[in-house]
Amino acid sequence: MTTSVRIGLAVLVCNLLGACVASSGGEGEDCVSHYDAVATAATWGGLKEAMVASTTWGRVVSVRTQARGDDVGAGDEDAVRVVDLLDRKGRRLVQVDVWRSDTGAWEAGAWSQCID
């Protein structure tokens, strides 16, 4: 390999590595865990219907409650249920936390955990 080819390859590799470092977040960016909204309804039955109608994670055919109680979820809401949204083969598409809002409405959200 000629010297100019080696230098060209070295510059290319350095640029690629620099682009990877820049796109990985770098310093100064805050990582914030949050809920991705799934559905909201006035009643539990309405919330189940809204979750089945959701298409964000694929075609939802049914829901399965995994846990019930006080603050059973993973996120920063006081979740009262943890629910799986299932496809036609019974496979989990996504697991969501369910809580009651300050207005009394039922809300469901998928917890998105920040990982630094």
C-alpha positions, 0 to 999 in steps of 0.5 A: 500500500502506498503512503497516500492510501494509508493516510487516506484510510487513517483519515477515513477511520478517524472520521468514522470513529469521531462520528460514532462518538458524536452520535452516542450522546456525548457529554452535556446531554441529559438522559431522562426516563419517561413514559411513552403514552399508550392510551387514556380513557375514563374507565378501565373497560374503555382503557382496555378497548383503547389499548387493543385499538393501539397499533404503535407496537403491532396489532394488539388482540388482547391484554393480560394483567400481570400485577395489581396493587399499589405502585406495582410499575417500573416508572414514576407514576403510582401504577395500579396495574401492569398489563401486557399487550398481546398479539394473535399468538399470545406473545407480548408486544409491550408491557405497560404500567396503568395508573389513575390520573389526578382527574380520575382517568385511567392512563397506560404508558410504556416505561422508557428507562434511560441508560447512560 
